Amino acid sequence: MVLTPMGLRFRGVTYPCTLGRSGVTATKREGDGATPSGEHRIVGCLYRPDRIARPCDWAVPIRPADLWSDDPAHEDYNLMVRAPYPASAERLSRGDRLYDLVLLTDWNWPRAERGRGSAIFVHRWRGPGRPTDGCIALDPVDLRRITARIGFGTRLIVPEALAARQS
């Protein structure tokens, strides 16, 4: 999978996608709203079993107490945790449908550098042209189509050249 100015290219097809509200950056920081450039690997798949069927053999269900730590000061920074949790964390079991299906990337994982950014996922978009907080988002039909055809370790390339185009 490669991000291009036109979208996410996968197996010869380019799918429209949205990126972080601050564009692409080579110097990702927590809360900056940017999508990090570089070569990332897909290291997990999460899904809401109350909303969709299991999308692939290696998918893990999201349960109501599942969170993702986004507190750079906490030892579990950029890891999946469970409520109750004493630090800042993003709820994976959201009221909206953005995280019904989530591909986890290895950005700043598994040994996170504090403050370098957390929760960089590939997930459902809010709509065409509506940016994320740093993730890559796709139409839900396209996301399911891609998820069914990838595996653990699939490469996701976000070229640094995309950062220069957005400046």
N, C-alpha and C positions, 0 to 999 in steps of 0.2 A: 504494500500500500504506500502510495506516495502522494503527498499534498502538492497540488499545482495551483497556479492562479485561478484555474477554472473549477477546482474541486478536488475530491479524493479519487485518485486513479487506482483501480484495483482490477487485475486481470483484463486489461484493455478497455475497461469502461470507466468513465469519469462520472462520479456521483457528486451532486451539489452538496456542499457542507458549509458550516459556519465555524468560525474560530473565536478566540478570545476578543473581548471588546477593545483590547489594546494592541491587537494584531499578533505578530510573531516576534519572539525575542530570543537572542542567544544568551541573555543574562536574566533568566527567570528569577523572580522573587515572590514570596508569599503575598497574595492579595493584589498583585499588579494587574490582573486581568488579561495577561498575555499567554499565548500558547508557546511553549518552549520549542525551539528548533532542535534538530538533531535526529539521530536514529534511535527510535524507541522500540521496545518489544511489547507485544501483547502478552501479559502474564496472568490474566485471569478473566473470567466472565461471570458476572452477577446478573440475576434476574428476579423479578417479582412473581413468584408462583401463584399468587392470588390474582394476577392480571394477565400473564402470558404463559404459554407452554414452554417447557425447557428448550432453549434455543440451540443447544449443542451438548454433546456428551460431557464436557468438562465444566459446564455452568454450575454455579453454586447459588442456592436460593438466598435472597435478601429477606431477613426476618425483621419484625417490628423494632427490635432493640439494636439493630446494626447501625453503626456510625462509622465515619472516617475522620480520624484525628487530624485537625488542621492547626494545632497549637504548636508552634516551633519550640516552645519552652518545655514541652512534655516529652517524656521518653518514648511514647508511642506515636510521635509525629509521623504523619503520612502512612499510617497503618489502619486497617480495619479494627474497630474496637466495638464494645457493646455498652449500652446504657444500663445502669447509670454510669456516667463517665465524668471525672472531675474537671476536665479541661474542655476547651473549645473543640467542637467536632461537628461535622456535617451529617445530617440524617440521611441515610440511604433509602429508607422506606418513606419516600416523599408523598405528599398529598397530590402533587401533579404527576405527570407520566414520564418526566425526563429520565428517571432512573429505572424504568421498567426493565431495561436491558442496558448493561454497562460493560464495556470492555476496559479492563484495567491496563494501564501502561506501566512500564518500569521507570518512568520519570522519577528521579530522586528516591528510588526504592530498590532494594529493601532496607538499606542502611542510609536513611535520609540525612542530608546535610541540613541542619536547622535553618529555616528561613528561605530555602531555595525553591519552595513551592510544593504543594500537595494536591492530591485528588485530581490528577490530570488523566481524564477518562475520555473514551469515545462513547457518546450516548445520544439519545434522541434529541432533536432540536426543538426549539420553541416555535420555529417557523423559518422560512427562507429569509436570510439576511439578518436574523436576530442573533446577536453575538452571545457567547458564553462567558464564563468567568475565567477561561483559560483552556477549556477542554476543546475537543473537536466534536461537533454535533452533526447528525445526519437525519434525513427523513426516516421515520421508523421502519418503513418497508425496505429501504435500502440498507439500514442497519441490520435488520434480520437476515437479509439476503447475504450480506458480507459475513456476518457472524457464522452462518451455516457453512461457509466455505474456507474459514481460516482455522488455525490451530494455535496451541500454546507456543509462543515464541515467534509468531508472525511479525515481520518487520513493519514498522510504521515510520516513514521518513518525512520529516518536516524540514524542508530546505531552508537554510539561513537566508538564501536569496529572497524568500518571501518577506522577511523582515525589512530588507532594503526597499522592496517595492511598495511597502506601506508607509514609509517615512515621508 
